[in-house]
Amino acid sequence: MTMPELTPELRRELRARAHALSPVVSIASKGLSAAVLKEIDRSLQAHELIKVRIYGAERDDRERYLEEICTALSAQPVQHIGNILVLFRERPQPDAVVPKSPPKVPARTPARTQARPGTKNLARSRTPATATPTARRSASGPNQRTARSGMRAEPASTRTAQPPRRRLVKK
């Protein structure tokens, strides 16, 4: 089964997508064995677009590997640069899949916890409404950043008392 030739637009798009990929299969000194072909087939089934790295082979051998892989696995060559081959094989479209059950809709919150227009929604606040702004800030703990300063708050026990500054008065 031969696949139709890739169009230049599709080949360009596939090369762009393959740029960020890492090689998933390596062909080393033992060459293109049945195990390597099986691994390339698995990778093509999972990813559609893969890179294959070839170690220690001359240019003619690399081109031969590319042809063998493409004919054996019905894949399309996208790119061959140096020791890297980029292969593409479109996944077959699965038959129409019927969903097993409809997606669950999250339960609505009761009406009493929803805020009325123009009021605060106290049910959603993290700290009690009676807490002062200072208490809310310190409730996050000593290792949390404070909202205003962006600095870490120090525990009270580690602070050192500084002597009051003296003001110089000119006479």
C-alpha positions in Angstrom: 0.0 0.0 0.0 1.6 3.3 -1.1 0.6 6.6 0.3 0.2 9.6 -1.9 3.1 12.0 -2.2 3.2 14.8 0.4 2.4 18.3 -1.0 5.0 21.0 -0.6 2.7 22.9 1.8 2.2 19.8 4.0 5.9 18.9 3.9 6.8 22.5 5.0 4.3 22.3 7.9 5.7 18.9 9.0 9.3 20.1 8.9 8.3 23.0 11.1 6.5 20.6 13.6 9.5 18.2 13.5 12.0 21.0 14.4 11.2 20.8 18.1 11.2 17.0 18.2 14.0 14.8 19.6 14.9 11.5 17.8 12.8 8.7 19.3 14.6 5.8 17.5 18.3 5.2 16.8 19.9 3.0 14.2 23.4 2.0 15.2 26.1 -0.4 14.0 23.7 -3.4 13.6 21.7 -1.6 11.0 18.1 -1.8 10.3 16.9 -4.9 12.1 13.4 -6.2 12.5 13.3 -4.9 16.1 14.2 -1.4 15.0 11.5 -1.5 12.3 9.0 -2.6 14.9 10.0 0.2 17.2 9.7 2.8 14.4 6.3 1.4 13.6 5.2 1.8 17.2 6.5 5.3 17.3 4.7 6.2 14.1 1.4 4.8 15.5 1.8 6.9 18.6 3.1 10.1 17.2 2.6 10.2 13.4 5.7 12.4 13.0 9.0 11.1 14.3 12.8 11.7 14.0 15.2 8.8 13.6 18.9 9.2 14.3 21.4 7.0 12.4 24.9 6.4 13.8 28.0 5.4 11.8 26.5 5.1 8.4 27.5 6.7 5.1 25.2 8.9 3.1 24.3 6.1 0.7 23.4 3.8 3.6 21.3 6.5 5.2 19.3 7.0 2.0 18.9 3.2 1.7 17.6 3.0 5.3 15.1 5.8 4.5 13.8 4.0 1.5 13.5 0.7 3.3 11.7 2.2 6.3 9.2 4.1 4.1 8.4 1.0 1.9 8.2 -1.4 4.8 6.0 0.8 7.0 4.0 2.8 4.5 5.6 6.0 5.8 6.5 9.3 3.9 9.9 10.8 4.1 9.7 14.4 5.2 13.4 15.4 5.6 16.8 13.9 5.6 19.5 16.2 7.1 22.8 14.7 8.1 22.2 11.7 10.5 18.5 12.6 11.1 15.6 11.2 9.2 12.1 12.7 9.7 9.2 10.3 8.9 5.5 10.8 8.7 2.6 8.3 8.6 -0.9 9.5 9.1 -2.9 7.6 11.7 -6.0 5.9 10.3 -9.2 7.6 11.3 -11.1 5.6 13.9 -14.7 4.7 13.2 -17.3 7.0 14.7 -17.0 6.7 18.4 -20.1 6.8 20.5 -19.6 8.3 23.9 -20.3 5.9 26.7 -22.1 8.4 28.9 -22.9 12.1 28.7 -20.4 14.4 30.5 -21.2 15.1 34.1 -22.3 18.6 34.8 -21.0 20.1 38.1 -23.7 20.7 40.7 -24.8 24.3 41.1 -24.1 26.0 44.4 -27.2 26.6 46.5 -28.8 30.0 46.1 -28.1 31.1 49.6 -24.3 31.2 49.0 -24.6 33.3 45.9 -24.0 37.0 46.3 -26.7 39.5 45.6 -25.9 42.3 43.2 -23.9 45.1 44.9 -22.8 42.9 47.8 -19.7 40.9 48.6 -19.8 37.2 48.2 -18.7 36.1 51.7 -19.1 32.4 51.0 -16.2 32.4 48.6 -13.7 34.5 50.6 -10.8 32.6 52.0 -10.7 34.3 55.4 -13.6 35.3 57.7 -15.3 38.6 56.9 -14.5 39.8 60.4 -10.8 39.5 59.9 -8.9 42.8 59.5 -6.6 43.4 56.6 -3.6 42.8 58.8 -5.0 39.5 60.1 -5.7 38.4 56.6 -2.2 39.2 55.5 -0.6 37.4 58.5 -2.9 34.4 58.1 -0.9 33.2 55.2 2.1 32.5 57.4 5.6 33.9 57.9 7.1 32.3 54.8 4.6 33.7 52.4 5.1 36.9 50.4 3.0 39.9 51.5 0.8 41.4 48.8 2.1 45.0 49.1 5.9 44.7 49.6 6.7 41.6 47.6 9.1 40.7 50.4 8.9 37.8 52.8 7.5 38.6 56.1 9.8 37.9 59.1 8.6 36.2 62.2 8.4 38.6 65.2 11.0 36.6 67.2 13.8 37.2 64.5 13.3 40.9 64.3 16.0 43.0 66.1 15.1 46.1 67.9 16.7 49.2 66.4 17.5 52.2 68.5 15.4 55.3 67.7 17.0 57.7 65.2 18.3 60.9 66.6 17.3 64.1 65.0 19.9 66.8 64.7 18.7 70.2 65.5 20.4 73.2 64.1 20.9 76.1 66.4 
